[in-house]
Amino acid sequence: MALATGLGRAFESLSFGNFDPEEAVVEWEYLLAGGSFEELVDTGEPRIVAGQDSDGCVVFALSPRLTTALADAGPTRLRDVAASWARLRAEDGEAVETGIAEGIVGDVAALAGSARRQDQSVYCWVA
């Protein structure tokens, strides 16, 4: 049901567009916590928890490692990660302005902190 209708108002949520969130969370994880894109993908990140059918909707979980790294990162570290992520996207021909990247990474980090305080996980619903 959540895939068909979205999250509604039952959970804290953010809404973004114009970038690949599955790729983004893998990039954020290796920028924040180390490793490489390939290593993280080889270990199954991000973990798909629902979807991948013909309607194109999918839900994946942010790894506990990424959630912790986001929740623990200070403002300077988050700005650095956002700038690095914006450069990575530009190298792949996907323009994400640094200021927008900072807002996205900062908002997701705040959501990760809130989720951790509530002993919850962070999920991404992609339509």
C-alpha positions in Angstrom: 0.0 0.0 0.0 2.8 2.5 0.8 4.3 2.0 -2.6 1.0 2.8 -4.3 0.2 5.9 -2.3 3.4 7.1 -0.7 4.3 7.7 2.8 1.5 10.1 3.7 1.9 11.9 7.0 2.6 8.9 9.2 6.4 9.4 9.1 8.9 12.2 9.0 9.8 12.6 5.4 11.6 14.7 2.9 10.9 15.2 -0.8 13.6 15.7 -3.4 14.0 15.2 -7.1 16.3 15.3 -10.1 19.0 12.9 -8.9 19.3 9.2 -8.4 18.8 8.5 -4.7 20.1 4.9 -4.8 23.4 6.1 -6.3 23.5 9.1 -3.9 23.2 7.1 -0.7 26.1 4.8 -1.8 28.2 7.9 -2.7 27.4 9.6 0.6 28.3 6.4 2.5 31.8 6.1 1.0 32.4 9.8 1.3 31.4 9.8 5.0 32.5 6.3 6.1 35.0 5.0 3.6 35.1 2.2 1.2 34.3 2.5 -2.5 31.2 2.7 -4.6 31.9 -0.8 -6.0 32.5 -2.3 -2.6 29.2 -1.0 -1.2 27.2 -2.1 -4.3 28.9 -5.5 -4.1 27.7 -5.8 -0.4 24.1 -5.1 -1.5 23.8 -1.4 -0.7 21.4 0.1 -0.8 19.2 -2.7 0.4 15.9 -2.9 -1.5 13.0 -3.6 0.9 10.0 -3.3 -1.5 9.2 -2.7 -5.1 11.2 -3.1 -8.3 8.1 -4.1 -10.3 6.6 -2.6 -13.4 5.2 0.5 -11.7 8.8 1.8 -11.1 8.3 2.3 -7.3 11.0 1.1 -5.0 11.8 1.5 -1.3 15.3 1.0 0.0 16.9 1.3 3.4 19.8 3.5 4.3 22.5 1.3 5.9 22.9 1.5 9.6 26.5 2.6 8.9 25.4 5.5 6.7 22.6 6.5 9.1 25.1 6.7 11.9 27.7 8.6 9.8 25.1 11.1 8.8 23.7 11.5 12.3 27.2 12.0 13.8 28.6 14.3 11.2 28.9 18.0 12.1 27.9 20.9 9.8 31.4 21.3 8.4 31.8 17.6 7.5 28.3 17.6 6.0 29.2 20.6 3.8 32.4 18.9 2.7 30.5 15.7 1.8 27.9 17.7 -0.1 30.6 19.6 -2.1 32.3 16.3 -2.9 29.0 14.7 -3.9 28.2 17.7 -6.2 31.6 17.3 -7.9 30.9 13.6 -8.4 27.5 14.3 -9.9 29.1 16.9 -12.2 31.7 14.4 -13.4 28.8 12.1 -14.4 27.1 15.0 -16.2 24.4 15.5 -13.5 24.4 19.0 -12.3 23.7 19.4 -8.6 24.5 22.9 -7.3 26.7 22.8 -4.1 24.1 24.8 -2.1 21.3 22.4 -3.1 23.6 19.5 -2.3 24.3 21.0 1.1 20.5 21.3 1.8 19.9 17.7 0.7 22.7 16.1 2.7 21.9 18.3 5.7 18.2 17.5 5.7 18.9 13.8 5.3 21.4 14.0 8.1 18.8 15.6 10.3 16.3 12.9 9.4 19.0 10.3 10.3 19.6 11.9 13.6 15.9 11.9 14.4 15.5 8.3 13.3 18.4 7.2 15.5 16.9 9.0 18.5 13.7 7.1 18.0 15.5 3.8 17.4 14.2 3.7 13.8 15.7 3.2 10.4 15.7 5.5 7.4 14.1 4.5 4.1 13.8 6.1 0.7 10.7 5.7 -1.4 11.3 6.3 -5.1 8.4 6.8 -7.4 
